[in-house]
Amino acid sequence: MRFQESICRALIFGLFLLFGQFSFAKVIDIIEERIPYDIENPEITATLEFDRVNPSTERAWLEVILREPSTSEAKKAEVKKIQRQIPGLGYDLVSKEIVFLASSGKVITCANVVESAVFLTKSKFIQMTDNCKLRVTKLEESEQDSGTIVDDTYTNHYDKVAVVEFSVIER
């Protein structure tokens, strides 16, 4: 009997330790940006970026990169970078982090800016944290409920739209 009780206690203690390590997270802010594009079937990526030239401005933004699929090596693929400001997103000069000021007033770290030195050059790259997520989806014309209608005098048609979802998670 005592052996079974000790096993039960050990099991309960183990479960307590296991679930004590995890903090339950909740999504506190979701911001959706619609980016119209005219490149045929592009590869679309999204990242956070900051003012590398003058970091003291403490500005940060969402950057969406539209890249034309490469058809041949002779032809250079077209690349478009689109920047969008997200309210509450900024760069902390002291901690070298891209942060988000939530509506609750809590400051959430979205990305760390890491410096890397190779030979005589220094470069900075952005390392996303688990606190902020970026998700990119492409909408076809038939899926757009309130897409951008373009009037080219002859016909009305919808632009192709990429939807970037920026979600902030509180842990």
C-alpha positions as CSV (number, residue, x, y, z in Angstrom):
1,M,0.0,0.0,0.0
2,R,2.7,2.4,0.9
3,F,4.5,1.7,-2.4
4,Q,1.4,2.7,-4.3
5,E,1.0,5.9,-2.3
6,S,4.6,6.9,-2.9
7,I,4.2,6.2,-6.6
8,C,1.0,8.4,-6.7
9,R,2.7,11.2,-4.8
10,A,5.7,11.0,-7.1
11,L,3.4,11.1,-10.2
12,I,1.5,14.1,-8.8
13,F,4.7,15.9,-7.9
14,G,6.1,15.1,-11.4
15,L,2.9,16.5,-13.1
16,F,3.1,19.6,-10.9
17,L,6.7,20.2,-11.9
18,L,5.9,19.5,-15.6
19,F,3.0,21.9,-15.8
20,G,4.7,24.4,-13.5
21,Q,7.4,24.9,-16.1
22,F,4.8,26.1,-18.7
23,S,3.1,29.4,-18.4
24,F,-0.3,29.6,-20.2
25,A,-0.2,32.2,-22.9
26,K,-2.9,34.4,-24.4
27,V,-3.0,36.5,-27.5
28,I,-3.4,40.1,-26.4
29,D,-3.2,42.0,-29.7
30,I,-3.7,41.0,-33.4
31,I,-3.0,43.5,-36.1
32,E,-3.8,42.6,-39.7
33,E,-2.3,44.4,-42.7
34,R,-3.5,44.0,-46.3
35,I,-0.8,44.4,-48.9
36,P,-1.9,44.7,-52.5
37,Y,0.6,43.3,-55.1
38,D,0.9,43.0,-58.8
39,I,3.7,40.4,-59.2
40,E,2.5,37.1,-60.6
41,N,2.6,34.3,-57.9
42,P,5.3,35.9,-55.6
43,E,7.1,34.4,-52.7
44,I,6.0,36.6,-49.7
45,T,7.8,36.9,-46.4
46,A,7.3,39.2,-43.5
47,T,9.7,40.4,-40.8
48,L,10.2,43.2,-38.3
49,E,12.8,45.8,-39.1
50,F,14.2,48.9,-37.3
51,D,16.1,52.0,-38.3
52,R,19.6,50.6,-38.8
53,V,21.0,54.0,-40.1
54,N,19.8,56.0,-37.1
55,P,18.7,53.6,-34.3
56,S,18.3,56.5,-31.9
57,T,15.0,57.3,-33.6
58,E,13.7,54.1,-31.9
59,R,11.5,53.3,-34.9
60,A,10.5,49.8,-35.9
61,W,8.1,48.6,-38.5
62,L,6.7,45.6,-40.4
63,E,8.5,44.8,-43.6
64,V,6.9,42.6,-46.3
65,I,9.1,41.3,-49.1
66,L,7.5,40.3,-52.4
67,R,9.9,38.3,-54.5
68,E,9.1,37.2,-58.1
69,P,9.8,33.4,-58.5
70,S,13.0,33.1,-60.5
71,T,12.4,31.6,-63.9
72,S,15.9,31.6,-65.2
73,E,19.3,32.5,-63.9
74,A,19.8,35.1,-66.6
75,K,16.8,37.1,-65.5
76,K,17.1,38.8,-62.1
77,A,14.0,38.3,-60.0
78,E,11.9,41.4,-59.1
79,V,11.9,42.2,-55.4
80,K,9.6,44.7,-53.7
81,K,9.9,45.8,-50.1
82,I,6.8,47.3,-48.5
83,Q,7.1,48.9,-45.0
84,R,4.1,49.4,-42.7
85,Q,4.0,51.1,-39.4
86,I,2.4,49.1,-36.5
87,P,1.1,51.3,-33.7
88,G,2.9,50.4,-30.5
89,L,5.9,48.8,-32.2
90,G,9.3,50.4,-31.5
91,Y,13.0,49.8,-31.0
92,D,14.6,49.9,-27.5
93,L,18.1,51.4,-28.0
94,V,19.3,50.3,-24.5
95,S,18.3,46.7,-24.6
96,K,18.7,46.4,-28.5
97,E,15.2,44.9,-28.8
98,I,12.2,45.4,-31.0
99,V,9.3,45.9,-28.5
100,F,5.6,46.2,-28.6
101,L,3.7,48.4,-26.2
102,A,0.4,46.5,-25.6
103,S,-2.9,48.3,-24.9
104,S,-2.6,47.1,-21.2
105,G,0.7,49.1,-21.0
106,K,2.9,46.0,-20.8
107,V,6.1,46.0,-22.9
108,I,6.5,42.8,-24.9
109,T,9.9,41.9,-26.5
110,C,9.2,40.8,-30.1
111,A,12.7,40.4,-31.4
112,N,16.3,40.8,-30.3
113,V,18.8,42.6,-32.4
114,V,22.0,40.6,-32.5
115,E,25.4,41.9,-33.6
116,S,27.7,39.6,-35.5
117,A,31.3,40.4,-36.5
118,V,32.9,38.6,-39.4
119,F,36.5,39.7,-40.2
120,L,36.4,43.5,-40.3
121,T,32.7,43.9,-40.8
122,K,29.9,44.1,-38.3
123,S,26.3,43.2,-39.2
124,K,23.1,43.2,-37.2
125,F,20.3,40.6,-37.6
126,I,16.9,40.2,-36.1
127,Q,16.1,37.2,-34.0
128,M,12.3,36.9,-33.4
129,T,11.1,35.7,-30.0
130,D,8.1,33.5,-29.3
131,N,6.2,36.6,-28.0
132,C,5.2,37.9,-31.4
133,K,4.2,35.9,-34.5
134,L,3.9,36.9,-38.2
135,R,1.7,34.9,-40.5
136,V,1.4,35.6,-44.2
137,T,-1.5,34.4,-46.5
138,K,-2.4,35.2,-50.0
139,L,-6.0,35.9,-50.9
140,E,-7.3,35.0,-54.3
141,E,-9.8,37.3,-56.0
142,S,-12.8,35.1,-55.1
143,E,-11.7,35.0,-51.4
144,Q,-11.7,38.8,-50.9
145,D,-14.7,40.0,-49.0
146,S,-13.6,43.6,-48.9
147,G,-10.6,43.7,-51.2
148,T,-9.3,46.7,-53.1
149,I,-11.3,47.4,-56.2
150,V,-9.3,48.9,-59.0
151,D,-11.1,50.9,-61.7
152,D,-9.0,51.1,-64.8
153,T,-11.8,52.8,-66.8
154,Y,-12.6,49.7,-68.8
155,T,-13.1,47.1,-66.1
156,N,-13.4,46.8,-62.3
157,H,-11.2,44.1,-60.8
158,Y,-9.7,43.2,-57.4
159,D,-6.0,43.6,-56.7
160,K,-4.2,40.5,-55.4
161,V,-3.8,40.9,-51.7
162,A,-1.3,39.4,-49.1
163,V,-2.6,39.5,-45.6
164,V,0.0,39.7,-42.9
165,E,-1.2,38.9,-39.4
166,F,0.9,40.3,-36.5
167,S,-0.1,38.7,-33.2
168,V,1.4,39.5,-29.7
169,I,1.3,36.8,-27.0
170,E,1.4,37.5,-23.3
171,R,3.0,34.8,-21.2
